[in-house]
Amino acid sequence: MDWPNERYVRLYIRDTLTWSMWPWESRALFALLLRKLDRAGVLDIGKHDPVKALAVVVDMPPDIVRAGLEPLVASGTVEVNPPHVVMPGFMEAQEARASGAQRQREYISRRRAKAVSPNDKTSDKTSPARHSLSQTVTPSLAKPSLKIKSDSKSDPDKIQGIWDYFNAKRASAVPGSRTIRLTDDRRRAVRKLLKAGYTGEDVRAVVDICARGCNKPEQRQWFNASTPFRPENFARLLGQVDTKQQAPEWARGE
């Protein structure tokens, strides 16, 4: 196995009340389904019967899948919206997001470190938590300037993952919406944000707050392929993200 290049998912070990109340079929299906979702927490099943499709995907008998799927759907852990099966909490669980205030502090630290010369030892004081982690994993790459380069790189897979997440959240927030294609212009818009120092986590947080604003039907027109990704809009929306998970200003009538 080429471990550094293998994709993986997190399976948390805490036995929540929900987990403990699930039958063994649900626990087995949940763990196997995690491995089959894309980066946005979505599985495309086309026009096939959900139970039969999942049975093929996770290689389990249909009767076991049926028995396990019902509690997962009832608890809100899994949503079956043909042609997709979605796990709403997937991205949040996989990314382990910090609070909005913490995200802002980290962004400011990254901006400062990027502006300081890599040879200036004062830059070693930037973002202690991230710097400490980089020293533990790879001492030779512990310089904050190198870490920032890794955080802000705009490789095609990273941008595609962000766009898949955007489409999945939009499909949930705007009933009947169609998948929006990732054109070159849209790819450049996301890349511009990443090059400015924002992370994929920041972009997904802004997508989330736009999705929450769609509780008002008249505001759904703004959850499109351009509004959230304009730099002036993005910075303002990111500043609204906090632990209260509030809707954006335009959805609150402010």
C-alpha positions as CSV (number, residue, x, y, z in Angstrom):
1,M,0.0,0.0,0.0
2,D,1.2,3.5,-0.8
3,W,-0.2,5.0,2.4
4,P,0.5,8.7,1.7
5,N,-1.5,8.5,-1.5
6,E,-4.4,6.4,-0.1
7,R,-7.7,8.1,0.6
8,Y,-9.3,7.4,4.0
9,V,-12.3,8.3,6.1
10,R,-12.7,8.9,9.8
11,L,-14.9,6.5,11.8
12,Y,-15.3,7.9,15.3
13,I,-15.1,5.5,18.2
14,R,-17.4,7.3,20.7
15,D,-20.6,5.2,21.3
16,T,-23.3,7.9,21.2
17,L,-26.8,7.1,22.2
18,T,-27.9,7.0,18.6
19,W,-25.1,4.5,17.8
20,S,-26.0,2.3,20.8
21,M,-29.7,2.2,19.8
22,W,-29.0,1.2,16.2
23,P,-29.3,-2.6,15.5
24,W,-26.1,-4.3,14.4
25,E,-27.3,-4.1,10.7
26,S,-27.3,-0.3,10.9
27,R,-23.8,-0.1,12.5
28,A,-22.4,-2.5,9.8
29,L,-24.0,-0.6,7.0
30,F,-22.9,2.8,8.3
31,A,-19.2,1.8,8.5
32,L,-19.2,0.3,5.1
33,L,-21.1,3.1,3.5
34,L,-18.6,5.7,4.8
35,R,-16.0,4.1,2.6
36,K,-18.1,4.5,-0.6
37,L,-19.2,8.1,-0.4
38,D,-17.4,10.8,-2.3
39,R,-15.7,13.8,-0.7
40,A,-19.1,15.6,-0.4
41,G,-20.7,12.7,1.4
42,V,-22.8,11.7,-1.6
43,L,-23.3,8.3,-3.4
44,D,-24.9,8.3,-6.9
45,I,-27.3,5.3,-7.2
46,G,-28.9,6.5,-10.5
47,K,-32.4,5.1,-11.1
48,H,-31.8,1.9,-9.2
49,D,-33.7,0.8,-6.1
50,P,-31.8,2.2,-3.1
51,V,-31.7,-1.0,-1.1
52,K,-30.6,-3.1,-4.1
53,A,-28.0,-0.4,-5.1
54,L,-26.5,-0.2,-1.6
55,A,-26.4,-4.0,-1.4
56,V,-24.2,-4.1,-4.5
57,V,-22.0,-1.2,-3.4
58,V,-21.3,-2.4,0.1
59,D,-21.5,-6.1,-0.8
60,M,-24.1,-7.0,1.8
61,P,-27.4,-9.0,1.4
62,P,-30.4,-6.9,0.5
63,D,-32.3,-7.9,3.6
64,I,-29.5,-6.8,5.9
65,V,-29.2,-3.5,4.0
66,R,-33.0,-2.9,4.3
67,A,-32.9,-3.7,8.1
68,G,-29.9,-1.4,8.6
69,L,-31.0,1.5,6.3
70,E,-34.3,2.3,8.0
71,P,-32.8,3.3,11.4
72,L,-30.1,5.3,9.6
73,V,-32.8,7.3,7.7
74,A,-35.0,7.6,10.8
75,S,-32.2,9.1,12.8
76,G,-31.3,11.6,10.0
77,T,-27.8,10.1,9.6
78,V,-28.6,9.1,6.0
79,E,-30.9,10.7,3.4
80,V,-32.2,8.8,0.4
81,N,-32.9,11.3,-2.3
82,P,-32.8,9.4,-5.6
83,P,-30.6,9.5,-7.6
84,H,-28.4,10.1,-4.5
85,V,-27.8,8.8,-1.1
86,V,-26.5,11.5,1.2
87,M,-24.9,11.6,4.6
88,P,-25.6,15.2,5.8
89,G,-23.0,15.2,8.6
90,F,-20.2,13.6,6.5
91,M,-18.1,16.7,5.7
92,E,-18.4,18.1,9.2
93,A,-17.3,14.9,10.7
94,Q,-14.4,14.4,8.3
95,E,-13.1,17.9,8.5
96,A,-13.6,18.5,12.3
97,R,-14.2,22.1,11.8
98,A,-13.0,24.8,14.2
99,S,-15.3,27.7,15.3
100,G,-15.7,30.7,13.0
101,A,-13.6,32.8,15.4
102,Q,-10.8,30.2,15.4
103,R,-11.0,30.0,11.6
104,Q,-10.5,33.8,11.4
105,R,-7.6,33.7,13.7
106,E,-5.9,31.0,11.7
107,Y,-6.5,32.9,8.5
108,I,-4.9,36.0,9.9
109,S,-2.0,34.0,11.1
110,R,-1.5,32.4,7.7
111,R,-1.7,35.8,6.0
112,R,1.0,37.2,8.4
113,A,3.2,34.2,8.0
114,K,3.0,34.5,4.2
115,A,4.0,38.1,4.4
116,V,7.0,37.4,6.7
117,S,10.3,36.2,5.2
118,P,10.8,32.4,5.6
119,N,14.2,33.3,7.1
120,D,12.6,35.5,9.8
121,K,12.4,33.4,13.0
122,T,9.5,35.4,14.2
123,S,7.4,33.5,11.7
124,D,8.0,30.3,13.8
125,K,5.5,31.7,16.3
126,T,2.7,31.7,13.8
127,S,-0.2,29.3,14.4
128,P,1.3,27.2,17.2
129,A,-1.1,24.3,16.9
130,R,-0.5,23.8,13.2
131,H,3.2,24.4,13.6
132,S,3.5,21.8,16.4
133,L,1.6,19.3,14.4
134,S,3.9,19.8,11.4
135,Q,6.9,19.3,13.6
136,T,5.5,16.0,14.9
137,V,4.7,14.5,11.6
138,T,7.4,15.8,9.3
139,P,10.2,17.9,11.0
140,S,11.7,18.9,7.6
141,L,8.5,20.6,6.6
142,A,7.8,22.4,9.9
143,K,8.3,25.9,8.6
144,P,5.0,27.8,8.6
145,S,5.6,29.2,5.1
146,L,5.8,25.7,3.7
147,K,2.6,24.7,5.6
148,I,0.8,27.6,4.2
149,K,1.8,26.6,0.7
150,S,0.3,23.2,1.3
151,D,-2.9,24.6,2.8
152,S,-3.5,27.0,-0.1
153,K,-2.6,24.8,-3.0
154,S,-5.4,24.6,-5.6
155,D,-5.0,21.1,-7.1
156,P,-7.8,19.9,-9.3
157,D,-9.0,17.2,-6.8
158,K,-9.3,19.8,-4.0
159,I,-11.3,22.2,-6.1
160,Q,-13.5,19.4,-7.5
161,G,-14.2,18.2,-3.9
162,I,-15.3,21.7,-2.9
163,W,-17.5,21.9,-6.0
164,D,-19.1,18.5,-5.3
165,Y,-19.8,19.7,-1.7
166,F,-21.4,22.9,-3.1
167,N,-23.7,20.9,-5.4
168,A,-24.7,18.5,-2.7
169,K,-25.6,21.3,-0.3
170,R,-27.4,23.2,-3.0
171,A,-29.4,20.1,-3.9
172,S,-30.5,19.8,-0.3
173,A,-31.3,23.5,0.2
174,V,-33.0,24.3,-3.1
175,P,-35.5,21.6,-4.1
176,G,-35.5,20.7,-7.7
177,S,-32.1,22.4,-8.4
178,R,-29.9,20.9,-11.0
179,T,-26.2,20.1,-10.7
180,I,-24.0,23.0,-11.7
181,R,-21.1,22.2,-13.9
182,L,-17.6,23.2,-12.8
183,T,-16.5,25.4,-15.7
184,D,-13.0,26.9,-16.1
185,D,-14.3,30.3,-14.9
186,R,-15.8,28.7,-11.8
187,R,-12.6,26.7,-11.2
188,R,-10.6,29.9,-11.4
189,A,-12.9,31.6,-8.9
190,V,-12.3,28.9,-6.3
191,R,-8.6,28.8,-7.0
192,K,-8.4,32.6,-6.5
193,L,-9.9,32.1,-2.9
194,L,-7.4,29.3,-2.1
195,K,-4.5,31.4,-3.4
196,A,-5.7,34.3,-1.2
197,G,-5.0,32.1,1.8
198,Y,-8.4,30.7,2.5
199,T,-8.7,26.9,3.0
200,G,-11.1,24.3,1.6
201,E,-12.6,24.2,5.1
202,D,-13.3,28.0,4.9
203,V,-15.0,27.6,1.5
204,R,-17.2,24.8,2.7
205,A,-18.2,26.9,5.8
206,V,-19.3,29.7,3.5
207,V,-21.3,27.2,1.4
208,D,-22.9,26.0,4.6
209,I,-24.0,29.4,5.7
210,C,-25.5,30.1,2.2
211,A,-27.4,26.9,2.4
212,R,-28.9,27.9,5.7
213,G,-30.0,31.1,4.2
214,C,-32.3,29.2,1.8
215,N,-34.9,28.7,4.5
216,K,-36.5,31.7,2.8
217,P,-37.6,30.7,-0.7
218,E,-37.0,34.3,-2.1
219,Q,-33.4,34.1,-1.1
220,R,-32.6,30.9,-2.9
221,Q,-31.6,32.7,-6.1
222,W,-28.5,33.9,-4.4
223,F,-27.2,30.4,-3.6
224,N,-25.8,30.2,-7.1
225,A,-22.4,29.4,-8.8
226,S,-21.0,32.9,-8.4
227,T,-22.4,34.9,-5.4
228,P,-20.7,32.8,-2.6
229,F,-17.3,32.8,-4.4
230,R,-16.9,36.5,-5.1
231,P,-14.0,37.7,-2.9
232,E,-16.0,40.6,-1.5
233,N,-19.0,38.4,-0.6
234,F,-16.8,35.5,0.6
235,A,-14.9,37.6,3.2
236,R,-18.2,39.0,4.5
237,L,-19.9,35.6,4.7
238,L,-16.9,34.0,6.4
239,G,-17.0,36.6,9.1
240,Q,-20.6,35.6,9.9
241,V,-19.7,32.0,10.6
242,D,-19.8,31.2,14.3
243,T,-20.8,28.5,16.7
244,K,-24.4,29.7,16.5
245,Q,-24.5,28.5,12.9
246,Q,-26.6,31.5,11.9
247,A,-28.0,32.3,8.4
248,P,-26.3,35.0,6.3
249,E,-27.3,38.6,6.6
250,W,-29.2,38.6,3.3
251,A,-31.4,35.7,4.6
252,R,-32.1,37.4,7.9
253,G,-33.3,40.7,6.2
254,E,-30.5,42.7,7.7
